[in-house]
Amino acid sequence: MPKIYLIDVTNRDGVQTSRICLSKLQKTILNLYLNHLGIFQSEFGFPTTHHETNYLNANLELVEKGILSPIRLGGWIRAIKEDVQETFKSCPRIKHLNLSMSTSEQMIRHKFKGKLDHASVIEEMTDAVKTARESGAESVGVNAEDASRTEIDYLISFAQAAKEAGADRFRYCDTLGYDSPFTIYERIKKLAEAIQLPIELHCHNDLGMVVANSVVGAQAANDAGVDAYINTCVNGMGERAGNADLVAVILAIRYASGLQGKYILDECVNLKRAWRLCKYASYAFGIPIPINQPGIGSNAFAHESGIHADGALKDRRNYELYDFEELGRGEPDVIETGRQITVGEYSGIKGFRNVYERIEIEFKDEGEAARILELARYANVHNQKPLVEEELKFIAQHPEIAQKIMTMAPFK
């Protein structure tokens, strides 16, 4: 029976959001959180972007060491041969790629401006897929940018060519959030039946329907007999109005009428990790979680009106579809109001050791402590904000990899 898997794209599409960013250390911590949550794959960055190179290779090293496992790390590149070649030159250990090409009439005419036509779009893409396979890629997804505005017969031809060239999955990109749940179901069902290849759903929220479109698209793929892969972002980050919120997608598949018990979500997903992941992402991005965010917002389980409060106290199912414990909630947030010693770019060894002792990290000698302190100083410069416990632990446990992640050389 076909299943629904999750490919989180926070570290690719999420960081493309205007006016926000993540440091390479923060992206690494997000990958660790996503792994603990049981996400199938993280689209962890851009292999052809030079400032990503050390971060990408360091995270691939974490994969080889079994620290980032079983999650897969996938890179995003354009579906052109040159990008594939540059990828394997800069990241020779990369195993999973998504290759992207615009397919709509709008973009072929007004983005490519005569450089490519419908036939050469397919030719460029298939050449790139074959090159990726020949270079050692273990899995290749092909993305149709603006698929929702692409004529369906051409989209099927493009996807079929991708399959024949060696693609494992086909990513349907609702790039402008143009689809509705009705149109995306019809289009994905027809596409999946025609090509019999797993379908990725990459949807945007320009019209406020991103979670519905993502879930219904996955439903259509499963109904056509193929696996579905929903692209998500933590806290719904993403370009313009955002991508499908990771937690909301999981909750919809598990609890929505007509989906609950009928469609199978990847059994590896452990929603109890969601609360800490979302809180960390909020801190890293510097963007508060809306109080009405599904599952995670501060009001998601709050009841004030008399009728609701009375009903929730009698039986939580009166006004709650799912339990807060399922998301890892329930423990109080402790805020220190007395003396605090923190680690910053100008910290000294005494305060530094005090902070690490509080999180039960010990050093074998002064030399090791001094080395980790220096890395923690650099990490504060790197992040431009105080380090949290997860970051401090990562630096202490994997100092060599942390150093690589934070090393950049603007000019060769």
N, C-alpha and C positions, 0 to 999 in steps of 0.2 A: 504494500500500500504506500502511495507517495506521501512524503512528509514536507513540513515547512521548516526551513533552516534560517538562521539570522546571520547576515553579513553586516557588521557595523562599520559605518564610513565616517565616524566622527573625526578620525585622524587624517581624513582626506577632504571630504566635502564639508565637514563641520568647521575645519580650520580655514576653509575658503570663505567663510562668512565675513562680510565686510565689517571692519572695525574691531575685530577680536582676533586673538591668536593663542597658541599654546607653545610653551617651550618644548624642546626635544625631550627633556626629562619628564615633563608633564605628559607628553604623548606616550612615553614608555610606561609610566604608571597607569595610564588609561588602558594600555594593552594588557597589563597584568590584571587589572580589575575585570576587563572583558573576558579574559581567560578564566578567571575564577567564576564568572557568571555563566560560563558554558557556551559562549558565543562561538559559532562555527568558524568565522573568519573575521579578522580586522583588516580593513583596507588602510594600511598603516602609513602610506605616503606616496611620494612621487620620485621614482628612481632616477629620473633624468634631471632633477633639480639638485644642484650641487650642494646647497646648504643642508640637504636631507641625507647626504651620502653616509656620513659617519653614524648618524642616528639609525638609519636603515640597517647598515651592516652590524651595528651593535645589537639591535633587536633580533636580527637573524642569528647572531651568536647566542642570544638567550634561548632561541628555539633549539639550536644544536645542543645546548647544555641541559635541555629538558625543563627549563624554567618557564618558558612560554610554550606550554603544551597542555592539551592537544590543539589549542587554537592555531589556525593557519594565518600567516601574514601575507597579504596580497598587495601588490603595487598597482598603481593606476598610471597608464601612459596612453598617448595617442596611438591609434591603430595604423601606424606607419613603420616601415622596416627600420628606419633610422633610429626611432625611439627604442625599439626592441634591442638593437645592437648596442646602443648607449647604455641601456639598462643592464645588460649582462657584462658590460665592461666595468661599470661602476659598482654593481651588486651581483657578483658572480654566483652567490649562494642563493639567490632568490628563486623560489619554486612556483609561485602563484602570481598570475597577472590578470588584470582586466584591461582590454584594449578598446579605446573609445573612438567612434566615428559618427559624425552627424549624418542623418538620413532623411530629414524632412525636405520637402520642396523649398520651404522658406530658407533653410540653412544652406542647401546645395546652391541655390540661386544667389542669396544675399549675404552669405558668410564666405563661401568659397570663391564667389565672384568670377566664375569661369575657369578656375584652376582645376576643378573636378566636376564631372557630370555623374549621372546615376551609375553608369557602367564602371567608371574609374573609381568611384567610391567603393564598390564591391571589390574591385581589383586590388586597390591599396590595402583594404582590410584583410583579404585572404592572404596576400603576400606577407603581411605582418604576423598573422596567426601561424603560418608555416614556419616563418623565421623563429618565432618564439618556441615552437615545438622542437625545431632543430637545435636550438640553443640550450635546451634542457628544461623548459618549463613543464612542471608536472600537471598543472591545470591552467586553462586559459578560458576566461570569460570574454565575450564580445559584447560591447555596449553600443546600442543604437541611441545616440543622443537625439532628443526631440522625437522619440518613437511615437508618442501620442498624437503628433501632428503629421506623421508619415503615412502615406497611402498604404493600406494594409497589404495589398498584393506585392508591392515593392518591398515592404518590410519582411514579408515571408521569404521572398527571393534572397534578400540580404542575409537573413538568419540561416536559411538553408545552405547558402554558400559558406557561412561561418562554420557550420557543422561539418560540411564536407572538407573544409580546410584543417579541421582538428579541434575546434572549440568544444569545451565541455558544457558551457552554460551560455545562455543568451540573456543579456540585460536589457529589459524594456525600460527606457528612461522617460518618465513623464516630467520632462525637464522644466516646464513652465507651470506645472500643476494644472494642466488643461483638462485632464480626464475627469469624469464623474464615476462613481461606483458602477453605474450601468454600462457606460462605454468601455471601461477598462475590463470588466468581466467578459463582455462580448469579444473584444479584440484579443485578449490573452487566450481565451478558449480557442478561438480560431487559429491563432498563431501556434499554440502548443500542440493542437491536434495535427497541424500541418507539418511541423518540424520534429516533433517527438524528442525534444531536448529540454532539460531543466531550464526554468525561467526565473530570472532575477527581476524583482520589482524595485525600481528606483524612482520614488515619487517625491514631489515637492508640494509645499503647502500654500501656494499662492491663492487658492480659493477655499482654503480651510478644510480640505477633504483628504489630507495626506494619509492618515491612519486608515480611514475607510477604504481608500483606493488601494493601499498596499495590501491590506488583508483580503479584500475581495479579489484583487488580482491573483494573490496566492491561492485563493479558493478556486478560481478558474483554472489555474495550472494543475492543481491536484485533481479537479474534476475531469481534466483532459488526460490524466494518467501519468503526469510527470511531477517531479519534485519542484518545489518553489523555494526561492531564496529572497527574503525581504531585506532590503537595505534600510538600516536605521541609523539614527544619531542619538547620543545620550542627551537627554533633556530637549530633544527636538531641534538641536542646533542645525545650521545649514544655510546655504545661500538664500538671500532675500527673506522669505517667510519661514524657511526651515525645511528639514526633512522629517520623516516619520519618527516620532519619539519611540525609543527603544522599549521603555516600560509599557507605554500605552499599547504598542503592538502585541507584546506578550499577553497583557491582560485581555485584550480583545479576542485573541485566539482561544484563550482558556475559558473566558466567561461570557462572550457575546452569544445572544440567542441565534441558533442556527449554525454556530461554529463550535460551541462547547461540546466536546466529546466526539465530534464528527471529523474534525481535521487534526492531524497529529503534529504537534510541535516537537522539534528536536528534544529528545529526553535529557540531553546534557544540560539544558538551561536550568539554572538554580537561582530563582528569583530572590532568594534571601540575601543575595549579594547586592541587590539593586540599590538599596537605600544609601549605602556607603559610596557606591560608584557615583550615583547622581549628586550626592553632596560634594564629593571630591571634584567632579567636573564643574559644578557651579563655582567652587572656589578657584579652580584653575582658570576658567574662562572669565571670572569676575562678573558673572551674571547671576542674580538671585533666581531661585526656582519660584515660579508663580505660585501663589497660595492655592490656586485651583488646579494645579498640575495633577493629572490622573495618577493615583497611587502614591505619589511622592510629595505633592504640595502639602503645606501645613494644614490646609482645610479638608484634605481628602477624607479624613476620618473624624472631622469636627462636627458636632451637632449642637445647635443653640436653641432653635425654636422648640416650644414646649412639646408639641406633638412628635417631632422627630427625636428629641432627647428621650422622651418617655418610651417611644418605640424601640430605639437603639438599646436602651438599658434593659428592656424586657427580652429582646432577642436581636442580636446584631444583624441578622439577616433581614430584618424589617427595613433597614436603610443602608446596608452595606453588602455589596455583591461578593466581596472577597475580604480576607482578613489582613489587618495591617502587619501581623507577624510574618505573613508569607513574603513580604517585601523586605524583611530584615528590620522592621520598625518595632518600637516598643520600649527600647532602652532610652532613658532621659539623656538629653544633651547637657553635658556638664560644662559650665563656663567658669573658668578660674577668675576669681575676683580679688585674690590676694597677690602675693609676690609671684612674678613670672620671670623665668630665665629663658631666653630664646636664642636661637642660633642665627646669626646674620653674617654679612660679608666682613664685619670687623670684630667678630667674636674672638674671645681668648680661650685658652685651653681649659681653665677652671669651669667657666660657665658652660662650655661645650660638653665637657664630661658630665656635668650635672644633668644636662638635657638627655644625653644618651643613657645615663643610668636610670632615668625615669621611664624610658621605654625598654629597659632590661637588655641593653646592648653593652657588652663588655669588650675591652681591648686587651690584647695580650701584653702590650708594653706601651711606653710613651711614644715610641716611634710610630706605631700603628695609629695611635690616637691623633698624633700631629698630622699624619697623612690624611686621615679621614676629615679632620678639621679643615684642612686646606681645600679638600674637595667640596665640603659643605659651604665654605665661603664662596667658592666659584659657583656653586649651585644657586646660592642666593642672588648673585649677580645675574646668572643665567635666567632665573625665574622672575626676578624683579619683585619678589614678595617672599614673606617668611616661609620656610619649609615646613611641611606637615609631617606627621609621624611616618606615613608610608614612604615619603621621599627620603627621610633621614635613614630609615631602615634599609632602603634599597642601596643608598650610597655606602653604608657600612658593610652590607653583605656582598655587594658586587662593585668594588671600587674601580677595578680596571675597566669594566664596561661603562660605568658612570662617567669615567674620564673621557672615553671615546665619544659618548653621547654629547658631552658638553664641549667637545673640541671642534672648532670651525676654522677654516683657512680661506678667507675671501678671495685670495689671489694665489695662483699656482706659481 
